[in-house]
Amino acid sequence: MKILLVRPKIKNLFTAVNFINVEPLELEYLAAVAGEEGWEYLIVDEMVEKRRFQKVLSLFKPDVVGITGYCNSTSKMLKYARSVKRFNMNTKVVIGGIHAEINYTDFYIPQVDVIVHSGGSETFRRLLRVIEGEYEYKDLLGCCIHINNNEWCCNAPAPFDPDKLPRPDRSHFYQHKRKFRYLHYGTCALVKTAYGCPYTCSFCYCKLLNGQKYSLRSVEDVMDEIQQIDCSTIWIVDDTFLVDRDRIKRFAADASKRGINKKFIIYGRADFICENEDLIPILRNMGVVDIIVGLEAVEDTRLKEYHKEYDALINECCVDILNSNGILCTGLFIVHGNDTKDDFNRLYRWIKKKNLSLCTVSIFTPLPGTALHKEYKEKINISKHEHLDFLHLVMEPGKMGKFTFYYEFYKIYLKLLWRNLDKLWKMLMK
């Protein structure tokens, strides 16, 4: 059986400038399953490749096409599903990814055969065995099955055990290694040590994933994987790595014991950093050079609205602690549709005052499936899934016109870019 695994490219500001481009870790897990089972597979990653999808179909002639992507990739994923069926009606089309996990009905079209909504790589393994005739579809947990015409059967969730994950097949990563980068750090590999998120931020999609359960891989298994990766910078892409004090200490101790000398980029929460200041030197000695923190806002009212469960002083404390320990803080902020010009200016002054050298600003976007999406559903007005990229207004702004809002939004972006010209220059020279 021949399996084609596809990650479509969606064009926006971020993909155009190409400051961050990461390996398709989700497809590398599926590739590992295919390899273990003895199936032939091919990854088509439009983030780094220029091969035309139609040409790949005609040359590779797959029996199964697996397509993954985020919420803003939905339209292109559906387009590719239709293309597969035009090429060969007998080719099975399988949809996966984090948008399909929660919003699987968005993919209920005749050209899609199966939607994986839970269970990860083991569900994919069982699905391929079903396609080969080893099992029946009715016994396949973790999937929505296209019965006929517009009739679908959504089977019960499949269990997920992170310790049963195969080691990702990184042959695609090594083939295109120079193209996978994170800002000025250069080539960067991804590792995931936990699934789901234990916190309750109202805008967050991540807490809905993995059946709203927080599941951890063993420290030893993660460190075995990291030790085998031929890359000096590792981006741990857990929704937040900083959750458990003892686990963090075990990671640091194991890295020291093994003599692992790599740079690490991680995600963390401001309140955890402030409440566990003694751990920050340990993280620095482990090799952590950058902690990406969802600071979100600089006013208490916004933080309360987002259910962050702490006040703005915590954000200030967090940045100060990381600065004093020589760890870069990459701040993630949200600007709201009801913000004014003064709000934009206040945010920039705060960033400048705290000497944040790296940060991003996103437009408030209630994603489908979240509580906020239900709250704002009547106000949301978008014509394309592509606009769910945090760079577009999905609702009419409340206190200024659209043009003025976008002007203020891109003005603050340009100011932040100007503050980071030295890092951008180093990145472009690599």
HELIX and SHEET records of a PDB file:
HELIX    1   1 LEU A   13  VAL A   17  1                                   5    
HELIX    2   2 LEU A   25  GLU A   37  1                                  13    
HELIX    3   3 PHE A   53  PHE A   60  1                                   8    
HELIX    4   4 CYS A   71  SER A   73  5                                   3    
HELIX    5   5 THR A   74  PHE A   87  1                                  14    
HELIX    6   6 ILE A   98  ILE A  102  1                                   5    
HELIX    7   7 TYR A  104  PHE A  107  5                                   4    
HELIX    8   8 GLY A  120  ILE A  131  1                                  12    
HELIX    9   9 TYR A  137  ASP A  139  5                                   3    
HELIX   10  10 PRO A  162  LYS A  164  5                                   3    
HELIX   11  11 SER A  171  GLN A  175  1                                   5    
HELIX   12  12 LYS A  177  LYS A  179  5                                   3    
HELIX   13  13 LEU A  183  TYR A  185  5                                   3    
HELIX   14  14 CYS A  206  LEU A  208  5                                   3    
HELIX   15  15 ASN A  210  GLN A  212  5                                   3    
HELIX   16  16 VAL A  219  GLN A  228  1                                  10    
HELIX   17  17 ARG A  245  ARG A  258  1                                  14    
HELIX   18  18 ALA A  270  GLU A  275  1                                   6    
HELIX   19  19 GLU A  277  LEU A  279  5                                   3    
HELIX   20  20 ILE A  280  MET A  286  1                                   7    
HELIX   21  21 ASP A  300  GLU A  305  1                                   6    
HELIX   22  22 ALA A  312  SER A  324  1                                  13    
HELIX   23  23 LYS A  341  LYS A  353  1                                  13    
HELIX   24  24 ALA A  371  TYR A  376  1                                   6    
HELIX   25  25 HIS A  385  HIS A  387  5                                   3    
HELIX   26  26 LYS A  402  ARG A  419  1                                  18    
HELIX   27  27 LEU A  421  MET A  429  1                                   9    
SHEET    1   A 7 GLU A  40  ASP A  45  0                                        
SHEET    2   A 7 LYS A   2  ARG A   7  1                                        
SHEET    3   A 7 VAL A  64  ILE A  67  1                                        
SHEET    4   A 7 LYS A  92  ILE A  95  1                                        
SHEET    5   A 7 VAL A 114  VAL A 116  1                                        
SHEET    6   A 7 CYS A 143  ASN A 148 -1                                        
SHEET    7   A 7 GLU A 151  CYS A 154 -1                                        
SHEET    1   B 2 ILE A  20  ASN A  21  0                                        
SHEET    2   B 2 ARG A 181  TYR A 182 -1                                        
SHEET    1   C 6 ALA A 189  VAL A 191  0                                        
SHEET    2   C 6 THR A 233  ILE A 236  1                                        
SHEET    3   C 6 LYS A 263  GLY A 268  1                                        
SHEET    4   C 6 VAL A 288  GLU A 296  1                                        
SHEET    5   C 6 LEU A 328  VAL A 335  1                                        
SHEET    6   C 6 LEU A 358  ILE A 363  1                                        
SHEET    1   D 2 ALA A 194  TYR A 195  0                                        
SHEET    2   D 2 SER A 215  LEU A 216 -1                                        
END                                                                             
